[in-house]
Amino acid sequence: MRPIEPFRWHVPLLMLSVLACCTPARAEFSIVYLLKGFTAAQEQLFDQAAAVWKDVITGYQDGITLSGIVVDANIQALDGKNGTLAQAGPSGSRRQAGYRVTTRGEITIDSADLNSLPTSELVSVIAHELGHIIGIGTQWTGNSVYVNGSGRYTGQYGVAAYREEFNASATFVPVELNGGSGTANSHWDELTSVRNADGQRLADELMTGYLSGSNFLSNTTIQSLRDIGFVIANPASTDIVPGDYNGNGVVDAADYTVWKDNFGANNEAADGNQDGRVNAADYTIWKDAFATNGTRAVASTTAASAAASHAHPSSVPEPGCWAITLVIGGALFQARRRRAIRSRCPSGSCQAA
């Protein structure tokens, strides 16, 4: 078992006594590779790929007590040179603190391509597959930030970053719906007309369905990690509007509807205080922001009264201290050189509860 030592952080635990319940804790994050059949030089490629994520992930959200992800990596003959380069995906996950997070994953590198691909491209392939193991595209539905077939990623941090980086008027991050079950619903959309301030195309981003161009890691991808259970190195780089639960940059009655529809759920949809639960405290955040922003006239008295009724503390169920273990089988993403990155997980079924 070969740990990547630089990819380990020790986050001090905040010692609190919260009634008789569990103590929320922020866990360290690590990746441990179990490499089979690789040379020492090839193993270094995995280190380089892990560094892509090491630079942005600093741990898990409060209440997640996992110690990281184990990645099984091996070499197999898949379909010959320049065909399927690699396949990977999560093989196990767990739900904690309202998030579904990966505990184990698999990567298989095609033996014919391993020694023929340029090093930089092979590192991009491995980094892309690690992204899927971490949860990008594979844990979206499990964290209630994507509905299969919608083409709309709605996690608040990912959407805020996308507005800041690519499209100021966007209300969602576009998700790929083409390319079949292995590419659709699990990658950012391959849009060649959408560019950031540096002129980089969304189509060339690392976590789109095709490997092309620079394969850069966007701030949209980085910030979206916060939606699926991670703490990142620079969370302040996006401007989140408190109470803006539909991500359109305005606090209005539509945000109340999002809160109402998700009341009592363990997801990010309207969790304004990031405590893993949509409850009365999140209504208060919306109500205060709604009044401050001067858009009170948008909401009807009926809606406000209903919100107040919903938000009464006596009617708010409090989350218990529990964790559900889930083993996800057969969720494999395939990387093809200049071709679609595909999956054996049709329409996100690998994310089913």
Buried (B, 14 or more C-beta within 10 A) or exposed (E): EBEBEEBBBEBEBEEEEEEEEBBBBBBBBBBBBEBEEBEEEBBEBBBBBBBBBBBBBBBBBBBBBBEBBBBBBBBEEBEEEBBBBBBBBBBBBBBBBBBBBBBBBBBBBBBBBBEEBEEEBBBBBBBBBBBBBBBBBBBBBBBBBBBBEEBBBBBBBBBBBBBBBBBEEBBBBBBBBEBEBBBBBBBBBBBEEBBBEEEBBBBBBBBBBBBBEEBBBBBBBBBBBBBBBBBBEEBEBBEBBBBBBBBBBBBBBBBBBBBBEBBEBBBBBBBBEBBBBBBBBBBBBBBBBBEEBEBEEBBEEEBBEEBEEBBEEEEBEEBEEEEEEBEBEEBBBBBBBEBBBBBBBEBBBBBEE
